[in-house]
Structure formats: C-alpha cells, structure tokens
Amino acid sequence: MQSTLAATVANAAQPPVDTTLGALGVSSVGSNVLVFGAGVFVLGLACAALHLERTAYRFASVTLAIVMLVAHREPAWVMAAHRFAEVAIGIAVGLGMAVVWPDRHPASSA
C-alpha cells in the first residue's frame, strides 16, 4: 500500500488480480518441484502477455508457492480461496488505515 489515499486506491486492485493468477495456477497433477517450476514459468508468461508489472509476477508466484507447497488437508482450491481472502482483507485494512490515518506532509518553507 502507498502512503496517500489516492496512491493506495490506485494500487489496490493489483494484488487481488495477481493472487488470482497464482491461485489459478494450482492444478491437481500434484505438488512436486517440476510442476511448481512449470507453474512459475507459465505465470511469468501470463503476466508478460497481460502486460502486468513485475510485482504481479512476484505476488502470483508467492500465491502459487503457498497453495502448492504448503501442506494442507483441504483441496488446493480451498487453500487458494483462503489466500485470496487474506489478500483482500489486507487491502481493505490498508485502505481503511489510509482513510483513518492519512499521511500528513509538512508545509514547505520555501
């Protein structure tokens, strides 16, 4: 998130998109290093094709890693949905804090 409300709102939509890309990268073929590597590579191609910033690739890859490589009892799509919810809640809190506690710039003395 950014320090001003306008910058925060402008950047708030990107992380959920990135997280969704990473969550969509989850497949039922298993969680091994080759599948993970191929998933990260495909995410890179998808981010490049969609003309997303490098941070999108990072967020998507982190989500893929969390969903694929962390041991869990639920199906992978449930873990992906939880990760998406975590990111969405974090963004909502960041937006709320930008409204409640705005960045105050000192007046310049020029």
Biopython code that builds the backbone (N, CA, C, O; Angstrom):
import numpy as np
from Bio.PDB.StructureBuilder import StructureBuilder

atoms = [
    (1, "MET", "N", (0.835, -1.174, 0.000)),
    (1, "MET", "CA", (0.000, 0.000, 0.000)),
    (1, "MET", "C", (0.883, 1.243, 0.000)),
    (1, "MET", "O", (2.056, 1.189, 0.372)),
    (2, "GLN", "N", (0.325, 2.315, -0.406)),
    (2, "GLN", "CA", (1.051, 3.574, -0.529)),
    (2, "GLN", "C", (0.731, 4.473, 0.654)),
    (2, "GLN", "O", (-0.145, 4.159, 1.459)),
    (3, "SER", "N", (1.437, 5.586, 0.761)),
    (3, "SER", "CA", (1.258, 6.457, 1.913)),
    (3, "SER", "C", (0.060, 7.392, 1.789)),
    (3, "SER", "O", (-0.451, 7.860, 2.806)),
    (4, "THR", "N", (-0.403, 7.676, 0.573)),
    (4, "THR", "CA", (-1.558, 8.552, 0.416)),
    (4, "THR", "C", (-2.769, 7.740, -0.014)),
    (4, "THR", "O", (-2.633, 6.662, -0.592)),
    (5, "LEU", "N", (-3.944, 8.262, 0.270)),
    (5, "LEU", "CA", (-5.168, 7.552, -0.082)),
    (5, "LEU", "C", (-5.292, 7.380, -1.598)),
    (5, "LEU", "O", (-5.682, 6.312, -2.069)),
    (6, "ALA", "N", (-4.964, 8.420, -2.358)),
    (6, "ALA", "CA", (-5.078, 8.330, -3.817)),
    (6, "ALA", "C", (-4.158, 7.255, -4.380)),
    (6, "ALA", "O", (-4.563, 6.500, -5.263)),
    (7, "ALA", "N", (-2.923, 7.173, -3.881)),
    (7, "ALA", "CA", (-1.984, 6.148, -4.353)),
    (7, "ALA", "C", (-2.424, 4.759, -3.906)),
    (7, "ALA", "O", (-2.260, 3.787, -4.642)),
    (8, "THR", "N", (-2.979, 4.665, -2.706)),
    (8, "THR", "CA", (-3.445, 3.376, -2.197)),
    (8, "THR", "C", (-4.608, 2.859, -3.030)),
    (8, "THR", "O", (-4.629, 1.688, -3.407)),
    (9, "VAL", "N", (-5.570, 3.720, -3.318)),
    (9, "VAL", "CA", (-6.726, 3.313, -4.127)),
    (9, "VAL", "C", (-6.278, 2.927, -5.527)),
    (9, "VAL", "O", (-6.782, 1.958, -6.096)),
    (10, "ALA", "N", (-5.341, 3.671, -6.083)),
    (10, "ALA", "CA", (-4.866, 3.388, -7.434)),
    (10, "ALA", "C", (-4.192, 2.025, -7.524)),
    (10, "ALA", "O", (-4.259, 1.371, -8.565)),
    (11, "ASN", "N", (-3.546, 1.589, -6.449)),
    (11, "ASN", "CA", (-2.817, 0.316, -6.464)),
    (11, "ASN", "C", (-3.572, -0.827, -5.800)),
    (11, "ASN", "O", (-3.059, -1.945, -5.764)),
    (12, "ALA", "N", (-4.755, -0.591, -5.280)),
    (12, "ALA", "CA", (-5.461, -1.608, -4.504)),
    (12, "ALA", "C", (-5.965, -2.776, -5.338)),
    (12, "ALA", "O", (-6.088, -3.881, -4.811)),
    (13, "ALA", "N", (-6.254, -2.580, -6.590)),
    (13, "ALA", "CA", (-6.818, -3.656, -7.406)),
    (13, "ALA", "C", (-5.773, -4.656, -7.872)),
    (13, "ALA", "O", (-6.121, -5.793, -8.191)),
    (14, "GLN", "N", (-4.515, -4.272, -7.919)),
    (14, "GLN", "CA", (-3.488, -5.152, -8.495)),
    (14, "GLN", "C", (-3.230, -6.426, -7.682)),
    (14, "GLN", "O", (-3.226, -7.503, -8.278)),
    (15, "PRO", "N", (-3.015, -6.376, -6.364)),
    (15, "PRO", "CA", (-2.730, -7.621, -5.635)),
    (15, "PRO", "C", (-3.811, -8.699, -5.746)),
    (15, "PRO", "O", (-3.456, -9.870, -5.873)),
    (16, "PRO", "N", (-5.115, -8.375, -5.705)),
    (16, "PRO", "CA", (-6.083, -9.458, -5.888)),
    (16, "PRO", "C", (-5.983, -10.116, -7.271)),
    (16, "PRO", "O", (-6.178, -11.325, -7.401)),
    (17, "VAL", "N", (-5.681, -9.325, -8.293)),
    (17, "VAL", "CA", (-5.514, -9.889, -9.638)),
    (17, "VAL", "C", (-4.316, -10.822, -9.651)),
    (17, "VAL", "O", (-4.393, -11.922, -10.198)),
    (18, "ASP", "N", (-3.217, -10.397, -9.058)),
    (18, "ASP", "CA", (-2.004, -11.208, -9.007)),
    (18, "ASP", "C", (-2.246, -12.493, -8.227)),
    (18, "ASP", "O", (-1.826, -13.573, -8.642)),
    (19, "THR", "N", (-2.931, -12.362, -7.089)),
    (19, "THR", "CA", (-3.224, -13.524, -6.265)),
    (19, "THR", "C", (-4.132, -14.490, -7.011)),
    (19, "THR", "O", (-3.961, -15.706, -6.914)),
    (20, "THR", "N", (-5.087, -13.963, -7.749)),
    (20, "THR", "CA", (-5.978, -14.815, -8.540)),
    (20, "THR", "C", (-5.187, -15.585, -9.590)),
    (20, "THR", "O", (-5.431, -16.773, -9.799)),
    (21, "LEU", "N", (-4.247, -14.924, -10.249)),
    (21, "LEU", "CA", (-3.398, -15.619, -11.226)),
    (21, "LEU", "C", (-2.662, -16.775, -10.570)),
    (21, "LEU", "O", (-2.619, -17.879, -11.114)),
    (22, "GLY", "N", (-2.086, -16.527, -9.411)),
    (22, "GLY", "CA", (-1.365, -17.577, -8.699)),
    (22, "GLY", "C", (-2.282, -18.700, -8.256)),
    (22, "GLY", "O", (-1.912, -19.872, -8.319)),
    (23, "ALA", "N", (-3.480, -18.344, -7.808)),
    (23, "ALA", "CA", (-4.431, -19.361, -7.374)),
    (23, "ALA", "C", (-4.919, -20.197, -8.553)),
    (23, "ALA", "O", (-5.159, -21.396, -8.409)),
    (24, "LEU", "N", (-5.064, -19.576, -9.707)),
    (24, "LEU", "CA", (-5.485, -20.321, -10.892)),
    (24, "LEU", "C", (-4.391, -21.271, -11.372)),
    (24, "LEU", "O", (-4.667, -22.234, -12.087)),
    (25, "GLY", "N", (-3.153, -20.998, -10.976)),
    (25, "GLY", "CA", (-2.045, -21.850, -11.361)),
    (25, "GLY", "C", (-2.033, -23.189, -10.646)),
    (25, "GLY", "O", (-1.244, -24.069, -10.991)),
    (26, "VAL", "N", (-2.892, -23.350, -9.661)),
    (26, "VAL", "CA", (-2.954, -24.604, -8.916)),
    (26, "VAL", "C", (-3.580, -25.675, -9.788)),
    (26, "VAL", "O", (-4.630, -25.465, -10.396)),
    (27, "SER", "N", (-2.934, -26.806, -9.842)),
    (27, "SER", "CA", (-3.505, -27.899, -10.627)),
    (27, "SER", "C", (-3.589, -29.144, -9.767)),
    (27, "SER", "O", (-3.003, -29.205, -8.687)),
    (28, "SER", "N", (-4.307, -30.116, -10.241)),
    (28, "SER", "CA", (-4.496, -31.355, -9.490)),
    (28, "SER", "C", (-3.465, -32.410, -9.868)),
    (28, "SER", "O", (-3.617, -33.573, -9.496)),
    (29, "VAL", "N", (-2.416, -32.030, -10.601)),
    (29, "VAL", "CA", (-1.425, -33.015, -11.035)),
    (29, "VAL", "C", (-0.404, -33.323, -9.958)),
    (29, "VAL", "O", (0.438, -34.199, -10.154)),
    (30, "GLY", "N", (-0.449, -32.648, -8.853)),
    (30, "GLY", "CA", (0.462, -32.940, -7.764)),
    (30, "GLY", "C", (1.313, -31.739, -7.396)),
    (30, "GLY", "O", (1.321, -30.718, -8.084)),
    (31, "SER", "N", (2.021, -31.891, -6.304)),
    (31, "SER", "CA", (2.883, -30.815, -5.819)),
    (31, "SER", "C", (4.319, -31.310, -5.800)),
    (31, "SER", "O", (4.826, -31.733, -4.761)),
    (32, "ASN", "N", (4.954, -31.258, -6.926)),
    (32, "ASN", "CA", (6.369, -31.589, -6.961)),
    (32, "ASN", "C", (7.131, -30.424, -7.569)),
    (32, "ASN", "O", (6.531, -29.481, -8.083)),
    (33, "VAL", "N", (8.430, -30.491, -7.510)),
    (33, "VAL", "CA", (9.252, -29.351, -7.906)),
    (33, "VAL", "C", (9.125, -29.056, -9.403)),
    (33, "VAL", "O", (9.201, -27.893, -9.798)),
    (34, "LEU", "N", (8.935, -30.067, -10.239)),
    (34, "LEU", "CA", (8.792, -29.821, -11.676)),
    (34, "LEU", "C", (7.485, -29.104, -11.995)),
    (34, "LEU", "O", (7.463, -28.188, -12.817)),
    (35, "VAL", "N", (6.412, -29.513, -11.358)),
    (35, "VAL", "CA", (5.117, -28.861, -11.570)),
    (35, "VAL", "C", (5.170, -27.426, -11.051)),
    (35, "VAL", "O", (4.639, -26.511, -11.681)),
    (36, "PHE", "N", (5.812, -27.237, -9.901)),
    (36, "PHE", "CA", (5.944, -25.889, -9.354)),
    (36, "PHE", "C", (6.765, -25.006, -10.294)),
    (36, "PHE", "O", (6.374, -23.875, -10.581)),
    (37, "GLY", "N", (7.886, -25.511, -10.768)),
    (37, "GLY", "CA", (8.717, -24.739, -11.696)),
    (37, "GLY", "C", (7.974, -24.388, -12.968)),
    (37, "GLY", "O", (8.061, -23.261, -13.456)),
    (38, "ALA", "N", (7.241, -25.356, -13.509)),
    (38, "ALA", "CA", (6.449, -25.089, -14.712)),
    (38, "ALA", "C", (5.365, -24.057, -14.426)),
    (38, "ALA", "O", (5.080, -23.201, -15.264)),
    (39, "GLY", "N", (4.760, -24.141, -13.240)),
    (39, "GLY", "CA", (3.732, -23.170, -12.866)),
    (39, "GLY", "C", (4.270, -21.758, -12.774)),
    (39, "GLY", "O", (3.627, -20.815, -13.235)),
    (40, "VAL", "N", (5.458, -21.602, -12.177)),
    (40, "VAL", "CA", (6.079, -20.281, -12.072)),
    (40, "VAL", "C", (6.414, -19.751, -13.468)),
    (40, "VAL", "O", (6.232, -18.566, -13.749)),
    (41, "PHE", "N", (6.903, -20.633, -14.334)),
    (41, "PHE", "CA", (7.229, -20.224, -15.703)),
    (41, "PHE", "C", (5.975, -19.767, -16.456)),
    (41, "PHE", "O", (5.993, -18.739, -17.132)),
    (42, "VAL", "N", (4.908, -20.524, -16.338)),
    (42, "VAL", "CA", (3.654, -20.167, -17.018)),
    (42, "VAL", "C", (3.093, -18.861, -16.449)),
    (42, "VAL", "O", (2.550, -18.046, -17.196)),
    (43, "LEU", "N", (3.217, -18.660, -15.153)),
    (43, "LEU", "CA", (2.777, -17.390, -14.558)),
    (43, "LEU", "C", (3.565, -16.220, -15.127)),
    (43, "LEU", "O", (3.006, -15.153, -15.378)),
    (44, "GLY", "N", (4.849, -16.417, -15.327)),
    (44, "GLY", "CA", (5.673, -15.372, -15.939)),
    (44, "GLY", "C", (5.198, -15.044, -17.341)),
    (44, "GLY", "O", (5.113, -13.875, -17.717)),
    (45, "LEU", "N", (4.889, -16.072, -18.112)),
    (45, "LEU", "CA", (4.372, -15.849, -19.466)),
    (45, "LEU", "C", (3.025, -15.137, -19.428)),
    (45, "LEU", "O", (2.778, -14.225, -20.218)),
    (46, "ALA", "N", (2.152, -15.556, -18.507)),
    (46, "ALA", "CA", (0.827, -14.935, -18.400)),
    (46, "ALA", "C", (0.940, -13.469, -18.000)),
    (46, "ALA", "O", (0.250, -12.618, -18.561)),
    (47, "CYS", "N", (1.800, -13.171, -17.041)),
    (47, "CYS", "CA", (1.980, -11.779, -16.609)),
    (47, "CYS", "C", (2.548, -10.930, -17.738)),
    (47, "CYS", "O", (2.151, -9.778, -17.916)),
    (48, "ALA", "N", (3.475, -11.497, -18.498)),
    (48, "ALA", "CA", (4.046, -10.759, -19.632)),
    (48, "ALA", "C", (2.991, -10.544, -20.715)),
    (48, "ALA", "O", (2.908, -9.458, -21.289)),
    (49, "ALA", "N", (2.189, -11.563, -20.997)),
    (49, "ALA", "CA", (1.147, -11.445, -22.026)),
    (49, "ALA", "C", (0.085, -10.419, -21.633)),
    (49, "ALA", "O", (-0.469, -9.732, -22.491)),
    (50, "LEU", "N", (-0.196, -10.317, -20.328)),
    (50, "LEU", "CA", (-1.197, -9.363, -19.840)),
    (50, "LEU", "C", (-0.595, -7.989, -19.558)),
    (50, "LEU", "O", (-1.298, -7.084, -19.107)),
    (51, "HIS", "N", (0.701, -7.827, -19.820)),
    (51, "HIS", "CA", (1.412, -6.567, -19.608)),
    (51, "HIS", "C", (1.301, -6.087, -18.162)),
    (51, "HIS", "O", (1.094, -4.901, -17.904)),
    (52, "LEU", "N", (1.443, -7.035, -17.213)),
    (52, "LEU", "CA", (1.407, -6.690, -15.793)),
    (52, "LEU", "C", (2.807, -6.334, -15.315)),
    (52, "LEU", "O", (3.797, -6.718, -15.938)),
    (53, "GLU", "N", (2.888, -5.613, -14.230)),
    (53, "GLU", "CA", (4.179, -5.222, -13.661)),
    (53, "GLU", "C", (4.877, -6.430, -13.053)),
    (53, "GLU", "O", (4.268, -7.485, -12.877)),
    (54, "ARG", "N", (6.148, -6.271, -12.736)),
    (54, "ARG", "CA", (6.917, -7.371, -12.141)),
    (54, "ARG", "C", (6.378, -7.767, -10.773)),
    (54, "ARG", "O", (6.494, -8.925, -10.373)),
    (55, "THR", "N", (5.790, -6.816, -10.054)),
    (55, "THR", "CA", (5.223, -7.163, -8.752)),
    (55, "THR", "C", (4.076, -8.149, -8.917)),
    (55, "THR", "O", (3.831, -8.962, -8.026)),
    (56, "ALA", "N", (3.372, -8.090, -10.036)),
    (56, "ALA", "CA", (2.290, -9.047, -10.291)),
    (56, "ALA", "C", (2.856, -10.453, -10.357)),
    (56, "ALA", "O", (2.275, -11.386, -9.801)),
    (57, "TYR", "N", (3.977, -10.611, -11.030)),
    (57, "TYR", "CA", (4.625, -11.911, -11.144)),
    (57, "TYR", "C", (5.063, -12.404, -9.770)),
    (57, "TYR", "O", (4.934, -13.589, -9.463)),
    (58, "ARG", "N", (5.580, -11.501, -8.946)),
    (58, "ARG", "CA", (6.006, -11.880, -7.595)),
    (58, "ARG", "C", (4.826, -12.343, -6.758)),
    (58, "ARG", "O", (4.882, -13.404, -6.137)),
    (59, "PHE", "N", (3.747, -11.545, -6.736)),
    (59, "PHE", "CA", (2.567, -11.918, -5.947)),
    (59, "PHE", "C", (1.971, -13.239, -6.429)),
    (59, "PHE", "O", (1.608, -14.094, -5.622)),
    (60, "ALA", "N", (1.875, -13.399, -7.740)),
    (60, "ALA", "CA", (1.305, -14.627, -8.294)),
    (60, "ALA", "C", (2.168, -15.832, -7.931)),
    (60, "ALA", "O", (1.639, -16.889, -7.587)),
    (61, "SER", "N", (3.473, -15.688, -8.004)),
    (61, "SER", "CA", (4.372, -16.796, -7.677)),
    (61, "SER", "C", (4.324, -17.143, -6.196)),
    (61, "SER", "O", (4.366, -18.317, -5.830)),
    (62, "VAL", "N", (4.237, -16.128, -5.345)),
    (62, "VAL", "CA", (4.132, -16.381, -3.901)),
    (62, "VAL", "C", (2.839, -17.134, -3.603)),
    (62, "VAL", "O", (2.841, -18.081, -2.817)),
    (63, "THR", "N", (1.743, -16.721, -4.222)),
    (63, "THR", "CA", (0.478, -17.417, -4.013)),
    (63, "THR", "C", (0.570, -18.858, -4.486)),
    (63, "THR", "O", (0.111, -19.768, -3.796)),
    (64, "LEU", "N", (1.158, -19.073, -5.654)),
    (64, "LEU", "CA", (1.336, -20.435, -6.162)),
    (64, "LEU", "C", (2.161, -21.267, -5.186)),
    (64, "LEU", "O", (1.820, -22.418, -4.913)),
    (65, "ALA", "N", (3.238, -20.700, -4.662)),
    (65, "ALA", "CA", (4.082, -21.419, -3.706)),
    (65, "ALA", "C", (3.310, -21.770, -2.441)),
    (65, "ALA", "O", (3.402, -22.895, -1.949)),
    (66, "ILE", "N", (2.560, -20.825, -1.920)),
    (66, "ILE", "CA", (1.797, -21.077, -0.693)),
    (66, "ILE", "C", (0.770, -22.178, -0.913)),
    (66, "ILE", "O", (0.625, -23.076, -0.084)),
    (67, "VAL", "N", (0.065, -22.106, -2.025)),
    (67, "VAL", "CA", (-1.008, -23.072, -2.281)),
    (67, "VAL", "C", (-0.451, -24.447, -2.626)),
    (67, "VAL", "O", (-0.995, -25.456, -2.178)),
    (68, "MET", "N", (0.619, -24.511, -3.412)),
    (68, "MET", "CA", (1.141, -25.801, -3.858)),
    (68, "MET", "C", (2.060, -26.473, -2.852)),
    (68, "MET", "O", (1.988, -27.688, -2.671)),
    (69, "LEU", "N", (2.915, -25.715, -2.201)),
    (69, "LEU", "CA", (3.985, -26.320, -1.432)),
    (69, "LEU", "C", (3.720, -26.439, 0.061)),
    (69, "LEU", "O", (4.396, -27.208, 0.743)),
    (70, "VAL", "N", (2.754, -25.698, 0.579)),
    (70, "VAL", "CA", (2.424, -25.789, 1.995)),
    (70, "VAL", "C", (1.478, -26.970, 2.191)),
    (70, "VAL", "O", (0.470, -27.098, 1.497)),
    (71, "ALA", "N", (1.819, -27.824, 3.146)),
    (71, "ALA", "CA", (0.969, -28.989, 3.417)),
    (71, "ALA", "C", (-0.377, -28.523, 3.969)),
    (71, "ALA", "O", (-0.433, -27.696, 4.879)),
    (72, "HIS", "N", (-1.446, -29.055, 3.416)),
    (72, "HIS", "CA", (-2.787, -28.712, 3.888)),
    (72, "HIS", "C", (-3.708, -29.899, 3.690)),
    (72, "HIS", "O", (-3.453, -30.772, 2.860)),
    (73, "ARG", "N", (-4.785, -29.919, 4.464)),
    (73, "ARG", "CA", (-5.726, -31.042, 4.403)),
    (73, "ARG", "C", (-6.843, -30.814, 3.404)),
    (73, "ARG", "O", (-7.434, -31.766, 2.894)),
    (74, "GLU", "N", (-7.136, -29.540, 3.122)),
    (74, "GLU", "CA", (-8.216, -29.213, 2.200)),
    (74, "GLU", "C", (-7.719, -29.344, 0.760)),
    (74, "GLU", "O", (-6.516, -29.427, 0.513)),
    (75, "PRO", "N", (-8.663, -29.360, -0.187)),
    (75, "PRO", "CA", (-8.249, -29.313, -1.596)),
    (75, "PRO", "C", (-7.512, -28.002, -1.889)),
    (75, "PRO", "O", (-7.686, -27.012, -1.178)),
    (76, "ALA", "N", (-6.698, -28.007, -2.929)),
    (76, "ALA", "CA", (-5.876, -26.843, -3.267)),
    (76, "ALA", "C", (-6.731, -25.605, -3.530)),
    (76, "ALA", "O", (-6.314, -24.494, -3.203)),
    (77, "TRP", "N", (-7.917, -25.773, -4.114)),
    (77, "TRP", "CA", (-8.743, -24.605, -4.423)),
    (77, "TRP", "C", (-9.227, -23.920, -3.138)),
    (77, "TRP", "O", (-9.439, -22.707, -3.133)),
    (78, "VAL", "N", (-9.404, -24.677, -2.053)),
    (78, "VAL", "CA", (-9.816, -24.078, -0.783)),
    (78, "VAL", "C", (-8.674, -23.228, -0.231)),
    (78, "VAL", "O", (-8.892, -22.116, 0.251)),
    (79, "MET", "N", (-7.461, -23.759, -0.307)),
    (79, "MET", "CA", (-6.286, -23.001, 0.131)),
    (79, "MET", "C", (-6.133, -21.732, -0.714)),
    (79, "MET", "O", (-5.803, -20.670, -0.187)),
    (80, "ALA", "N", (-6.371, -21.845, -2.015)),
    (80, "ALA", "CA", (-6.287, -20.680, -2.903)),
    (80, "ALA", "C", (-7.339, -19.638, -2.532)),
    (80, "ALA", "O", (-7.051, -18.441, -2.524)),
    (81, "ALA", "N", (-8.552, -20.085, -2.226)),
    (81, "ALA", "CA", (-9.615, -19.151, -1.830)),
    (81, "ALA", "C", (-9.260, -18.454, -0.522)),
    (81, "ALA", "O", (-9.521, -17.262, -0.362)),
    (82, "HIS", "N", (-8.664, -19.197, 0.419)),
    (82, "HIS", "CA", (-8.244, -18.595, 1.686)),
    (82, "HIS", "C", (-7.161, -17.542, 1.452)),
    (82, "HIS", "O", (-7.187, -16.474, 2.063)),
    (83, "ARG", "N", (-6.217, -17.843, 0.572)),
    (83, "ARG", "CA", (-5.150, -16.885, 0.265)),
    (83, "ARG", "C", (-5.730, -15.618, -0.359)),
    (83, "ARG", "O", (-5.314, -14.509, -0.026)),
    (84, "PHE", "N", (-6.690, -15.789, -1.266)),
    (84, "PHE", "CA", (-7.339, -14.633, -1.883)),
    (84, "PHE", "C", (-8.035, -13.789, -0.816)),
    (84, "PHE", "O", (-7.941, -12.561, -0.829)),
    (85, "ALA", "N", (-8.737, -14.455, 0.111)),
    (85, "ALA", "CA", (-9.426, -13.733, 1.185)),
    (85, "ALA", "C", (-8.433, -12.989, 2.066)),
    (85, "ALA", "O", (-8.697, -11.855, 2.467)),
    (86, "GLU", "N", (-7.283, -13.612, 2.378)),
    (86, "GLU", "CA", (-6.262, -12.945, 3.186)),
    (86, "GLU", "C", (-5.777, -11.669, 2.510)),
    (86, "GLU", "O", (-5.638, -10.630, 3.156)),
    (87, "VAL", "N", (-5.521, -11.752, 1.212)),
    (87, "VAL", "CA", (-5.036, -10.574, 0.478)),
    (87, "VAL", "C", (-6.116, -9.498, 0.437)),
    (87, "VAL", "O", (-5.821, -8.320, 0.636)),
    (88, "ALA", "N", (-7.359, -9.889, 0.183)),
    (88, "ALA", "CA", (-8.458, -8.919, 0.114)),
    (88, "ALA", "C", (-8.661, -8.221, 1.457)),
    (88, "ALA", "O", (-8.889, -7.012, 1.496)),
    (89, "ILE", "N", (-8.579, -8.967, 2.550)),
    (89, "ILE", "CA", (-8.731, -8.371, 3.879)),
    (89, "ILE", "C", (-7.572, -7.409, 4.154)),
    (89, "ILE", "O", (-7.779, -6.326, 4.700)),
    (90, "GLY", "N", (-6.369, -7.801, 3.779)),
    (90, "GLY", "CA", (-5.214, -6.926, 3.959)),
    (90, "GLY", "C", (-5.356, -5.621, 3.202)),
    (90, "GLY", "O", (-4.997, -4.560, 3.711)),
    (91, "ILE", "N", (-5.876, -5.696, 1.989)),
    (91, "ILE", "CA", (-6.083, -4.483, 1.197)),
    (91, "ILE", "C", (-7.164, -3.614, 1.819)),
    (91, "ILE", "O", (-7.023, -2.392, 1.874)),
    (92, "ALA", "N", (-8.230, -4.227, 2.284)),
    (92, "ALA", "CA", (-9.301, -3.463, 2.927)),
    (92, "ALA", "C", (-8.778, -2.744, 4.175)),
    (92, "ALA", "O", (-9.112, -1.583, 4.410)),
    (93, "VAL", "N", (-7.968, -3.427, 4.962)),
    (93, "VAL", "CA", (-7.390, -2.803, 6.159)),
    (93, "VAL", "C", (-6.453, -1.659, 5.751)),
    (93, "VAL", "O", (-6.464, -0.592, 6.365)),
    (94, "GLY", "N", (-5.643, -1.889, 4.711)),
    (94, "GLY", "CA", (-4.747, -0.836, 4.233)),
    (94, "GLY", "C", (-5.504, 0.391, 3.754)),
    (94, "GLY", "O", (-5.105, 1.520, 4.038)),
    (95, "LEU", "N", (-6.596, 0.173, 3.027)),
    (95, "LEU", "CA", (-7.419, 1.304, 2.580)),
    (95, "LEU", "C", (-8.054, 2.023, 3.762)),
    (95, "LEU", "O", (-8.105, 3.252, 3.806)),
    (96, "GLY", "N", (-8.534, 1.238, 4.716)),
    (96, "GLY", "CA", (-9.136, 1.836, 5.908)),
    (96, "GLY", "C", (-8.132, 2.669, 6.693)),
    (96, "GLY", "O", (-8.458, 3.759, 7.164)),
    (97, "MET", "N", (-6.912, 2.157, 6.833)),
    (97, "MET", "CA", (-5.884, 2.902, 7.558)),
    (97, "MET", "C", (-5.473, 4.167, 6.802)),
    (97, "MET", "O", (-5.154, 5.180, 7.426)),
    (98, "ALA", "N", (-5.477, 4.122, 5.479)),
    (98, "ALA", "CA", (-5.143, 5.319, 4.696)),
    (98, "ALA", "C", (-6.199, 6.401, 4.890)),
    (98, "ALA", "O", (-5.891, 7.590, 4.813)),
    (99, "VAL", "N", (-7.452, 5.993, 5.141)),
    (99, "VAL", "CA", (-8.521, 6.959, 5.382)),
    (99, "VAL", "C", (-8.457, 7.476, 6.818)),
    (99, "VAL", "O", (-8.543, 8.682, 7.050)),
    (100, "VAL", "N", (-8.307, 6.565, 7.780)),
    (100, "VAL", "CA", (-8.321, 6.923, 9.197)),
    (100, "VAL", "C", (-7.056, 7.672, 9.604)),
    (100, "VAL", "O", (-7.113, 8.602, 10.409)),
    (101, "TRP", "N", (-5.916, 7.267, 9.051)),
    (101, "TRP", "CA", (-4.634, 7.825, 9.460)),
    (101, "TRP", "C", (-3.879, 8.302, 8.226)),
    (101, "TRP", "O", (-2.898, 7.677, 7.822)),
    (102, "PRO", "N", (-4.326, 9.406, 7.619)),
    (102, "PRO", "CA", (-3.703, 9.880, 6.378)),
    (102, "PRO", "C", (-2.286, 10.389, 6.613)),
    (102, "PRO", "O", (-1.933, 10.824, 7.709)),
    (103, "ASP", "N", (-1.497, 10.322, 5.567)),
    (103, "ASP", "CA", (-0.129, 10.824, 5.609)),
    (103, "ASP", "C", (-0.162, 12.338, 5.590)),
    (103, "ASP", "O", (-0.748, 12.934, 4.686)),
    (104, "ARG", "N", (0.448, 12.956, 6.557)),
    (104, "ARG", "CA", (0.481, 14.420, 6.638)),
    (104, "ARG", "C", (1.856, 14.910, 6.208)),
    (104, "ARG", "O", (2.867, 14.596, 6.836)),
    (105, "HIS", "N", (1.879, 15.682, 5.132)),
    (105, "HIS", "CA", (3.127, 16.251, 4.652)),
    (105, "HIS", "C", (3.341, 17.604, 5.303)),
    (105, "HIS", "O", (2.434, 18.436, 5.289)),
    (106, "PRO", "N", (4.517, 17.851, 5.876)),
    (106, "PRO", "CA", (4.755, 19.173, 6.476)),
    (106, "PRO", "C", (4.787, 20.253, 5.405)),
    (106, "PRO", "O", (5.230, 20.023, 4.280)),
    (107, "ALA", "N", (4.313, 21.421, 5.774)),
    (107, "ALA", "CA", (4.304, 22.547, 4.825)),
    (107, "ALA", "C", (5.733, 22.947, 4.513)),
    (107, "ALA", "O", (6.575, 23.059, 5.403)),
    (108, "SER", "N", (5.990, 23.160, 3.233)),
    (108, "SER", "CA", (7.347, 23.555, 2.827)),
    (108, "SER", "C", (7.553, 25.027, 3.143)),
    (108, "SER", "O", (6.626, 25.830, 3.044)),
    (109, "SER", "N", (8.762, 25.370, 3.519)),
    (109, "SER", "CA", (9.057, 26.750, 3.912)),
    (109, "SER", "C", (9.924, 27.411, 2.828)),
    (109, "SER", "O", (11.005, 27.926, 3.114)),
    (110, "ALA", "N", (9.439, 27.387, 1.601)),
    (110, "ALA", "CA", (10.220, 27.997, 0.517)),
    (110, "ALA", "C", (9.629, 29.268, 0.046)),
    (110, "ALA", "O", (10.169, 29.901, -0.862)),
]
sb = StructureBuilder()
sb.init_structure("model")
sb.init_model(0)
sb.init_chain("A")
sb.init_seg("    ")
for serial, (resi, resn, name, xyz) in enumerate(atoms, 1):
    if name == "N":
        sb.init_residue(resn, " ", resi, " ")
    sb.init_atom(name, np.array(xyz, "f"), 0.0, 1.0, " ", f" {name:<3s}", serial, name[0])
structure = sb.get_structure()
